[in-house]
Amino acid sequence: MFAPDKLTVGIFLPLRSCEGDMEVLVGQADLVTEIDRRGFAAVWVRDVPLFDPSFGDAGQVFDPFTHLAFLAARTRNVALATGSAVVSLRHPIDLAKAATTIDQLSGGRLMIGVASGDRPIEFPAYGLEHGARAERFAPGVAFMRQHHGCRASGH
């Protein structure tokens, strides 16, 4: 994905906006398989736990890690990326395990982007305060950096 002195191109999923009708996602995995075959650099998915109509987009309708695991099995070369995993809403052990699992099963193709969470409506659903997200974010990222799991040699 990071090719020195070269421009790389990736795609962000979903390719079409989904506002309740999952029919728009039919064929999306086939398109990802094709973009992998054609040499695209990355496939990005978002971590949007809850749909908030006031936010102005449909966001990511699938769990990002389950979705990336599925896409890892359908591709060979493309980088698999989160843009971005909401660390403040996830336990760092679960986040690190999900990320390490995909990274290992895909041959080291996972790129995990992280965020503190910009959708205030999601936090009460988790029993958390949006204003306290920084207090969860920094320790969560530190934990993942410290406990990134066993890495295959060369990755």
N, C-alpha and C positions, 0 to 999 in steps of 0.2 A: 504494500500500500504506500510505503514511503520510498519511492524510487528517486535516488539522487539525480538532480538535474533533469527530471522528467515530470511532466504533468500526468497525474493519474485521475481516473474518473470512476466514481462509484454511484450507487443509487440508494435512495432513502425509501423505505417501505412504511406504510402501504403505498402502492403505486397509484391507487385510486382511493378517493375518500369514502369511508364507510360510515354511514350514519344510521346503522341498525340493520341494513340488509347485507348479509354476509356474501350474497351472490357476487358483489363487486370484487371479491377476493379469489374467485374461481380462476385458475390458470396462473396465479401469481408465482407459485413455486416453479412452474415450468419456465416462466420468464427468467427467474433467478438462475435456473440451470443453464439457460441459454446465455445469459450475460457472463456467467462463469466461463463457458466455452469460448466466448468471444474476447476474453481477456480483461474484463472490467476489474478494477482494483478492489472494490469493497461493496458490501451490502450492509446498510445501516438500518437498525430498528430502534424504535423509541420505547421508553419505559413510561407508559401512561396508565397508572392503575385504574383510574376512574374517568369516565367520560364527563366532561364539563361543557355543556353547550355554550356557556358564556365565554369560553376561552377561544372560540373561533376556529377550531379544527377538530377533526375526528380522532386525531392521535393514532396511536398504535393499538390495534384491537386485540392482539395476541400477547400473551406473556412473552417478554423479549427473550428469555433464556430457552424456553421450550421452542419458540419459533426458530431461534438460531441453531438449536440442536437439530431440528428438522431440516433446516437449510444446509447444515454441515453435511448431512447424509446425502444431500442432492447435488453437492458441489465438490470440487477438488482443489481449487486454487484461490478463489476469491477470499479476501479478508472478511471476517464476520464481526460486525461492530455494534456496540450499543451507543446510542446518542441521545440521551445518557441514562445510565442506571441511577435511580433515585436512592442514593445511599441512606438518606435520612428516614426513609420509609421501610427499609429492609434491614434485617439483622445481618451484621457483617459476616457471621459464620455461614449463613445460608447463601449470601451473595458471593462470597469467596468460593464456596463449594460449587455453586452453579457455574460460575465463570471458569474455574479450574477444570470442571468436567468437560465443558464445551471446548476449551483450549486443548486439552489432551486428546479428546476424541476427534478433533478436526486437524490434528497435526500441527498445533501451534498457531492457528489462524485467527484466534479471538483478539479483538482490540476492545477494551472496555473503557468507555467514556463514562464519567460519573458526574452527578449533579446533586445539589442539596434539595431541590424540589421547588418549583415556581407556581404550583397550583394549590392555593390555600384550602380549597374545598376537600382535597384528599386527606389531609392530616387528621381531622376529627374522626374520619371513618376508621383510622388506625389507633384512635385514642391518644393522638399526639397533638402538640401545639405547633402550628406553623412557625411561630416566632422563635421556637427553640431548635429549629432544624440545624443550625450551625453547631450546636452542642452535640448533636448526634452525627453530623457529617464528618467532622475532623477525626474523631476517634474511630469511626467506621473505616475511613480511608486508611488511617494508620494501621488498623488491624489487618486489613487486606494486604497492605504492603509487607507487613511482618509475617503473615501466615498465608502466603500465596500458594502453598501446596507443593507437592513434588513436581518438578518440571523435567520433561524429557530432555536428554542431552541435545544441545544444538538449538533449543527453543528458549 
